[in-house]
Amino acid sequence: MKAIVLAILLAIGGWWYFIGGRTLTPEQVTAFYRDYEAATLNREPDKLCAMLADDFSSEAAVRVAGQPRPRVDILNKEETCESLRHTYAAWEEIGQKMGGMLQLDSNYTLRNIQIAKNRKQATVEVQSSLDIGGSIMSMRSRTQDTLVRRNGKVLLLRSEGTGQVNMGGA
């Protein structure tokens, strides 16, 4: 009897590890972006970091204040997390100097969601904007993201795209 129970538990565990905890649905993808936006607006850089796969990488061509050539940033998870923490700390400091908390306004559109045939990966085209402090700074981006699901958790594995950062609401 113990052998049967153990075999059933191993079968369930194996199914979860290889299939159930690793497959993606479009609903899980949209929930990921909803949670990502909530963590952004709630100023939770560590929560945002937890949404990145350990082997995360990103590549972005970013134009700042209309510069003629974009700056290309290639970051791994550690670098991205450090950048997020630094950015949120800077926004906090600016808000305090202005006598309050900077308002964050976010908007995103999922342009296309493609789930791989094996349902273990999704490619998502995303258009997003983030306005900081009303008209102090605006950030716009278009990315192609790769999402995976590991041990039941949807994670951002790779992000490639372009971005524009403007000061003064331009």
N, C-alpha and C positions, 0 to 999 in steps of 0.2 A: 504494500500500500504506500509506504514511504517513497519507494522508487517511482511509483506512478505520479505522485504529487510532485516530486522533484523533477521528473521529466516534463510535466505540464508547466511548472514554473520556469524551467530552462527554455522551453519552447516559447512561452510568452515573453520572457526576457530577450531571447534571440530575435523574435519578431519585432519587439519594440526597438532594439538597438539597430537592427539592419533595415527595418521598413517603417514601422509606425512613428518612431521618433525622428525620422529623417525626411519624410515626404512633405511636400508643400501644397497648399491649395491657394487659389486666388484670395480667399477670405483671410487667410493667415498673412498674406502679403499686404493687403490693405490695412489689417490690424497693426502690422509692424510700423507702417508709416504714420498711422494715427498715434501710436505710442511714442514714436520718435518725435513727432511734433509736440506732444504733451510734455515730454522731457525737455525739449527746447524751450518752450514757453514757461515751464516751471523752473528753469535755470538749474538743471541737474546734469552737469557734464559727466559725472561718474555713471549716471544711469545711461547716458548716451554711449559712453565707453563700453558698458556692459552689453550693448546691442551690437558691438563689432566682434567679428570672429577673431580668434587669436592670430590667424594668418591674414588678417585684413590688409588691404593696400588700396591706395587711392592715387589717382593722377588727375590733376586739374590745371587747366590754363586759366589764370585769373587776371582780369584787368582791374586795376585799381585807379579810380578817379579818371577814367578815360585815357590811361597811358597808351602809347602807340603799340607796344608789344605786350602780350600777356606774359605774366610770370608763371612758369610751370612748377607746380608743387607735386612731389611724389612722396607720399607719407605711408608709414606702416601704422599699426595700431597704437604703439607707444607714443609715436610722434603726434598722431592725431589727438590722442587723449590729452597730452601735454598742451597742445594748441587750444583745445576746447577749454581746459581749466584756465589757461592764461586769458583767453578771450572773455570768459564769463567774469573773471576777477577784474579785468579792465572795465567791463560794462558796469560792474558793481561800484567800482571806484568813481567812474564818471557820474553815475546816478547820485552817489553820496555828495559829490561836489556840487551837483545841481540841486541838492536839497530833497532828494527822493529816490525812487526806483525808476530806472529806465523802462519805458513801456516796450514790449516786444510784440510785434504783429507778424504772424506767419501765415503763409498760404502755400499749398502744394497741389499739383495735379499729376496723377498717374496717367501718363499718355498711353502706355502700352505695357501689359503684363504678359510675359511669355513663360509658361511653365514647361520645363524640359520633359521629354517623354517619360523619363524614369521618375519624375516628380521630386527630384532631390535638389533641384536648383531652379531659380527663377531669374529672368532678366527683366528689369523694369526701367522704362524711360520715365524720368521724373523732371518736372519743371517746378521750381520752388522760388519763393521770395521770403525775405525776412527784413522787416523794417525795425530799426532800433531807435528808440526815443523819438518817435514820430518822424521828424525830418532830419535827424542827426546823421543817420547812416542807413543805406539800403543795400541789400545783397540780393542778387538774382542769380540763379543757376539752372543749368540743364545738365542732367547726368544720366548715364546708363549704369544702373546698379545691378550687382549680382547678389542675390540672397540665397542662403542655404538654411537648412533646419538641422540642428544637431542636438541630440538628446532632448527633443521636444521644444527647443527654443529657436525661433527664427533670428538669424544673424546676418548682418551686412558683411559680405566677403570682399567685394571689390566695388569701387566707384570710379567712374571715368567721366569727365565732363568739362564744362566751361562755366566760368562765373564772372560776375561784374560786381564790384564794390564801389559805391558812390557816397560821397559825403555831402551833407546838406540837402538830401532829398532829390538830387539830380538823377 
